Amino acid sequence: MATEKPIISLFSGAMGLDLGLESSKGGIKTVVALEINPTAVKTIRLNKPSLPVLNRSIEDVSSEEILKAGGLKPGEAFAVIGGPCCQSFSTAGKRESLGDAKRGGLFRHFTKVVSETRPRFFIMENVKGVLSAAVRHRPLNERGAGWPALSLEEEFGSAFKIICSELSRLNYYVTFGLLNCADYGVPQKRFRVVFIGSRDGEPIRIPEPTHFESKTPKWVTLREAVGQLASTKHESSKFTPERTKFLRLLKEGENSTDLPEALQKAALGRAFDSWGGRAGFCRRLDWSKPSPTLTTAPDGRATTLCHPTELRPLSVQEYIQLQQFPSDWKFAGSTNQKYTQIGNAVPLGLGRAIGLMLLDTIRITAKSELKRDPKSCLGQVTCADPELEARLAKRPKTKLHPPRLRKVQDPEAARRWMNLVAT
């Protein structure tokens, strides 16, 4: 192998995770990428013209073909990495989860490649919603007294249990955690669930935070990340005249709740009568804090990312800085396609932290400092955070609308229904 620590990259997108891992040095390098989106493929080829890129669905590519394109044999890859399509697990939208055969089940193709290529490690990342997703989604307005009892597949976390079970069958040692990218020097509060697996039972772990909200080194702020771009010619989308009308009334760090009460309903639309999160509606960002999670549409009604002082969405150039891409990394496509690629990427700081952890792990292995039998933990899937593990164990079976929106508003009837699970 020409590359010391070759990476097989699946669902590569704009290669944020790849670049983060490579930036940790130590010989880590992507040798083959698989990506179905043609614009993202153009981006990869613009920046890495010699990298083999398989521009097809993972469902239509064999592990043998992936290995051949990367010049590898089974067992030679340092890691298989990727983030299987996450829309099905997101808390926004329909949350079809594993019931979405086209997207929710893509993680099974990821595990199939791991099983057949047998890399030393694997890294799989996804949205926070994967922790609570159900195998089958029950719409909120069909939950509670007056509706059939929940099936086991409709309970919160039922999809996550299947994911953990299938990862266990790989016979790797797997650890996972919910990571805030701001804790790793990323100027963004962005939560991702990360699974890391070791074929040989090495002492992998979730990387320790390097930056903190309340002690030094502090989280990196929006101003520190993009303040120097003030004189840059920005490429950005535009807000609608209606959205602009409301944003003009907001100061730095304010959102729709800071509008005059008489205007809040107009700004929120139907969301005004809902009870879910509204932080993304009609929002100006705060220079003194990290950015919120970059979305694929900073001009969206519920995903507004308005510049702190200018009347525009965050620009493509600001997105690039906030995701920590190299300044010379080129993005193909339209403005909206660039937002999508950058917004879906893994921030480089998170990938770098994982890469440094893996490099430290192999140093420990080389020095024979492991004090347990590595094989004793193969097949285990463990949570790296005891607090998260406790929260997952205590999570409710589901969530109900507030009483005013339920079919039957009696609280006692709701409690009885919550205790029912169909067999």
C-alpha positions in Angstrom: 0.0 0.0 0.0 1.3 3.4 -1.0 -0.6 5.1 1.8 0.3 4.3 5.4 -3.3 4.7 6.8 -5.7 4.5 3.9 -9.3 5.6 4.3 -12.4 4.3 2.5 -14.8 7.1 2.4 -18.6 6.4 2.0 -21.3 9.1 1.6 -18.3 11.5 1.1 -20.2 14.7 0.2 -17.8 17.6 0.3 -15.3 15.6 2.3 -15.4 17.4 5.6 -14.8 14.3 7.7 -12.0 13.2 5.3 -10.2 16.5 5.5 -10.5 16.6 9.2 -9.0 13.2 9.6 -6.2 14.0 7.1 -5.4 17.2 9.0 -4.5 15.1 12.1 -1.5 14.0 10.0 0.1 10.6 10.8 -0.4 9.3 7.3 -4.2 9.2 7.3 -5.4 9.7 3.7 -8.6 8.9 1.7 -7.8 6.6 -1.1 -11.3 6.0 -2.5 -14.6 7.9 -2.2 -18.2 6.9 -2.9 -20.7 9.7 -3.5 -24.0 9.6 -5.4 -24.7 13.4 -5.6 -23.2 14.7 -9.0 -22.5 18.2 -7.7 -20.6 16.9 -4.7 -18.6 14.6 -7.0 -17.7 17.6 -9.1 -16.5 19.3 -5.9 -14.3 16.3 -5.0 -12.8 16.2 -8.5 -12.1 19.9 -8.4 -10.0 19.5 -5.4 -8.7 15.9 -5.6 -8.5 15.1 -9.3 -6.4 12.0 -8.8 -8.7 10.5 -6.1 -10.9 7.5 -7.4 -14.6 8.5 -7.0 -17.4 6.0 -7.4 -20.3 8.1 -8.5 -23.1 5.6 -7.7 -25.4 4.6 -4.9 -23.8 2.4 -2.3 -26.5 -0.1 -3.0 -25.1 -0.6 -6.5 -21.4 -0.9 -5.6 -19.8 -4.0 -4.3 -17.1 -4.0 -1.6 -14.8 -5.7 -4.0 -15.2 -2.8 -6.4 -14.5 -0.3 -3.6 -11.3 -2.2 -2.5 -10.1 -2.4 -6.1 -10.6 1.3 -6.7 -8.6 2.1 -3.6 -5.9 -0.4 -4.3 -6.7 -2.4 -1.2 -7.3 -5.9 0.0 -9.6 -6.9 2.9 -8.1 -5.9 6.2 -5.7 -3.3 4.8 -7.9 -0.1 5.2 -7.1 2.0 8.3 -10.8 3.0 8.5 -14.1 3.1 6.7 -15.8 6.4 7.4 -19.2 8.0 6.5 -22.5 9.4 7.5 -25.4 7.5 6.1 -28.1 9.8 4.9 -29.5 11.4 8.0 -32.8 13.1 6.9 -34.8 10.0 8.0 -33.5 10.5 11.6 -33.7 14.3 11.8 -36.1 15.8 14.3 -37.4 17.9 11.4 -39.7 16.4 8.8 -41.5 13.1 8.9 -38.8 11.1 10.7 -39.5 7.9 8.7 -36.3 6.4 10.3 -35.7 2.7 9.3 -39.1 2.7 7.7 -37.6 4.8 4.9 -36.1 1.9 2.9 -34.2 4.3 0.6 -32.5 6.4 3.2 -33.0 5.1 6.7 -31.6 1.7 5.8 -28.4 3.1 4.2 -26.5 2.4 7.5 -27.0 -1.3 6.7 -25.0 -0.8 3.5 -22.4 1.0 5.6 -22.1 -2.0 8.0 -22.0 -4.4 5.0 -18.9 -2.6 3.6 -17.3 -2.7 7.0 -18.0 -6.4 7.4 -16.6 -7.2 4.0 -13.6 -4.9 3.9 -12.6 -5.4 7.6 -10.9 -2.0 8.3 -8.9 -1.6 11.5 -11.4 1.1 12.5 -14.7 2.6 11.4 -16.3 6.0 12.0 -20.0 6.5 11.5 -21.7 9.8 12.3 -25.3 11.0 12.3 -27.7 13.6 13.6 -28.8 13.8 17.3 -32.2 12.5 16.3 -30.9 9.0 15.6 -30.9 8.5 19.4 -34.6 8.8 19.7 -35.9 7.7 16.3 -38.5 5.0 16.1 -38.5 2.2 13.5 -41.9 3.4 12.5 -42.9 7.0 13.0 -46.3 7.7 14.6 -47.5 11.3 13.7 -48.0 13.5 16.8 -51.6 14.1 16.1 -52.2 10.3 16.1 -50.8 9.7 19.6 -52.6 9.7 23.0 -56.0 8.6 24.3 -58.4 7.8 21.6 -55.7 6.2 19.4 -54.3 2.7 19.2 -51.6 1.8 21.6 -48.0 2.2 20.5 -46.3 -0.8 19.0 -42.7 -1.6 20.1 -41.5 -0.3 16.7 -43.1 3.1 17.4 -41.4 3.7 20.7 -38.6 6.3 20.9 -35.2 4.7 20.5 -36.4 1.5 18.8 -34.4 2.3 15.6 -31.4 3.1 17.7 -31.6 -0.3 19.4 -31.5 -2.0 16.0 -28.5 0.1 14.9 -26.6 -0.9 18.0 -27.6 -4.6 17.5 -26.3 -4.6 13.9 -23.1 -2.8 14.9 -22.6 -5.5 17.6 -22.9 -8.2 14.9 -19.8 -6.8 13.2 -17.8 -8.2 16.1 -15.9 -4.9 16.6 -15.5 -3.0 19.8 -17.8 0.0 19.4 -18.2 3.1 21.5 -20.5 6.1 20.8 -21.2 9.5 22.1 -23.2 12.7 21.4 -20.6 15.3 20.6 -20.9 19.1 20.5 -18.6 20.3 17.7 -18.0 23.6 19.7 -16.1 21.5 22.2 -13.5 20.7 19.6 -12.7 24.3 18.4 -15.5 24.4 15.8 -17.2 27.9 15.8 -20.6 26.2 15.8 -22.9 24.5 18.3 -23.6 21.4 16.3 -24.4 18.1 17.9 -23.5 14.8 16.2 -23.8 11.2 17.3 -20.5 9.5 16.5 -19.9 5.7 16.5 -16.2 4.5 16.5 -15.4 0.9 16.0 -12.2 -1.2 16.5 -11.7 -4.5 14.7 -9.0 -5.6 17.1 -10.6 -4.4 20.4 -8.1 -1.5 20.7 -8.9 1.1 23.5 -10.7 3.6 21.3 -12.6 6.4 23.0 -14.6 9.5 22.3 -12.1 12.4 22.0 -11.8 14.7 25.0 -13.1 18.3 24.6 -10.4 20.9 23.8 -12.7 24.0 24.1 -15.3 25.0 26.7 -18.2 27.3 27.3 -17.3 28.4 30.8 -13.5 27.9 31.0 -10.5 28.3 28.8 -9.8 27.6 26.1 -13.2 29.1 25.3 -15.6 28.1 22.5 -14.7 29.9 19.2 -17.2 32.7 18.5 -18.8 33.7 15.3 -16.8 37.0 15.3 -13.5 35.1 15.7 -14.4 32.8 12.8 -15.8 35.2 10.2 -15.3 38.7 11.5 -12.3 39.1 9.2 -14.5 38.5 6.1 -16.2 42.0 6.4 -14.5 43.3 3.2 -15.1 40.0 1.2 -17.5 39.9 -1.7 -20.1 37.5 -0.4 -22.1 35.0 -2.3 -25.4 34.4 -0.6 -29.1 33.7 -1.1 -31.6 36.4 -0.2 -34.5 36.7 2.3 -38.0 37.3 1.0 -39.3 40.8 1.4 -41.7 39.5 4.1 -38.8 37.9 6.1 -36.7 41.0 5.6 -39.4 43.2 7.1 -39.2 41.3 10.4 -35.4 40.8 10.5 -35.0 44.5 10.1 -36.6 45.0 13.5 -34.2 42.6 15.3 -30.9 43.4 16.9 -27.9 41.1 17.1 -28.8 37.9 18.9 -32.5 38.4 18.8 -35.2 36.2 17.3 -39.0 36.2 16.7 -39.7 36.2 20.4 -38.1 39.7 20.6 -40.5 41.2 18.1 -43.5 43.3 19.2 -46.2 40.8 20.3 -48.5 42.0 17.6 -46.0 40.9 14.9 -44.9 37.6 16.3 -47.8 35.6 14.9 -47.2 37.1 11.4 -43.5 36.2 11.7 -44.1 32.7 12.8 -47.1 31.8 10.7 -48.7 28.4 11.7 -45.7 27.8 14.0 -47.1 30.4 16.4 -49.8 28.0 17.5 -47.4 25.0 17.8 -45.3 24.1 20.9 -42.1 22.9 19.2 -38.8 24.7 19.1 -38.9 28.1 17.3 -35.3 29.2 17.7 -34.6 29.0 14.0 -37.5 31.3 13.1 -36.6 34.9 12.2 -33.2 34.9 13.9 -30.2 37.2 13.9 -27.0 35.6 15.1 -24.8 36.7 18.0 -21.2 37.8 17.3 -20.1 36.7 20.8 -21.3 33.1 20.5 -20.6 30.1 18.2 -23.0 29.9 15.3 -25.9 27.6 15.6 -25.9 24.5 13.4 -25.4 25.4 9.8 -28.5 24.3 7.8 -28.7 23.7 4.1 -30.9 26.7 3.7 -29.9 29.8 5.8 -32.8 31.7 4.2 -35.4 29.1 5.2 -38.4 30.1 7.3 -37.6 27.9 10.2 -33.8 27.7 9.6 -33.0 31.4 9.4 -29.3 32.3 9.9 -29.2 36.1 9.5 -25.9 37.9 9.8 -25.6 39.8 13.1 -25.6 43.2 11.6 -26.2 42.9 7.9 -29.6 42.1 6.4 -28.7 38.9 4.6 -28.2 35.2 5.3 -24.8 33.9 6.2 -22.8 33.7 3.0 -21.1 30.8 1.3 -17.8 32.2 2.3 -18.9 32.4 6.0 -20.2 28.8 5.8 -16.8 27.7 4.5 -15.1 29.3 7.5 -17.6 28.0 10.0 -17.2 24.4 8.8 -13.4 25.0 8.7 -12.7 24.0 5.1 -9.4 25.1 3.7 -9.5 28.6 2.1 -8.5 27.1 -1.3 -11.2 24.3 -1.2 -13.5 24.9 -4.2 -17.2 24.1 -4.3 -19.1 23.2 -7.5 -22.7 24.1 -8.3 -25.2 26.9 -7.6 -25.3 29.0 -4.4 -28.0 26.7 -3.0 -26.0 23.6 -4.0 -23.0 25.0 -2.2 -25.0 25.7 0.9 -26.3 22.1 0.8 -22.8 20.6 0.5 -21.2 22.7 3.2 -24.2 22.5 5.6 -24.2 18.7 5.3 -20.5 18.4 6.0 -18.8 17.3 9.2 -16.8 20.3 10.6 -13.1 19.6 10.2 -12.3 20.2 13.9 -14.4 17.2 14.8 -12.7 14.9 12.3 -9.3 16.2 13.4 -10.1 15.3 17.1 -11.2 11.8 16.1 -8.1 11.3 14.0 -5.8 12.4 16.8 -7.6 10.0 19.1 -7.0 7.1 16.6 -3.4 8.0 16.2 -3.0 8.0 20.0 -4.8 4.6 20.2 -2.4 2.9 17.8 0.6 4.3 19.8 -0.8 2.7 22.9 -1.3 -0.6 21.0 2.3 -0.4 19.6 3.7 0.0 23.2 1.6 -2.9 24.4 0.1 -0.7 27.1 -3.4 -2.3 26.9 -4.2 -3.9 30.3 -7.0 -6.1 29.1 -7.5 -8.8 26.6 -8.7 -6.9 23.4 -10.9 -9.8 22.3 -12.9 -9.6 25.5 -14.8 -6.5 24.3 -15.4 -7.5 20.7 -19.1 -7.4 19.8 -19.8 -4.8 22.6 -21.4 -1.4 21.8 -20.9 1.0 24.7 -21.9 4.5 25.5 -18.9 6.7 26.3 -20.9 9.1 28.4 -22.6 7.8 31.6 -24.9 10.8 31.7 -26.1 10.2 28.2 -26.5 6.5 28.9 -28.7 7.3 31.9 -30.8 9.7 29.8 -31.3 7.1 27.1 -32.4 4.5 29.7 -34.9 6.9 31.2 -36.3 8.4 28.0 -40.1 8.2 27.6 -41.8 5.9 25.1 -43.1 8.8 23.1 -44.1 12.4 23.4 -47.7 13.8 23.2 -49.1 17.1 22.1 -50.1 19.6 24.8 -53.6 18.8 26.2 -55.2 21.5 24.2 -54.2 19.8 20.9 -55.0 16.2 21.9 -58.0 14.2 20.7 -58.8 13.4 24.4 -57.7 16.1 26.8 -58.1 14.2 30.0 -54.6 14.0 31.7 -55.4 10.6 33.4 -56.4 9.1 30.1 -53.1 10.3 28.6 -51.2 8.7 31.4 -53.0 5.4 30.9 -52.3 5.5 27.2 -48.6 6.2 27.7 -48.3 3.0 29.8 -49.8 0.9 27.0 -47.6 -0.9 24.5 -49.2 -3.1 21.8 -47.8 -6.6 21.5 
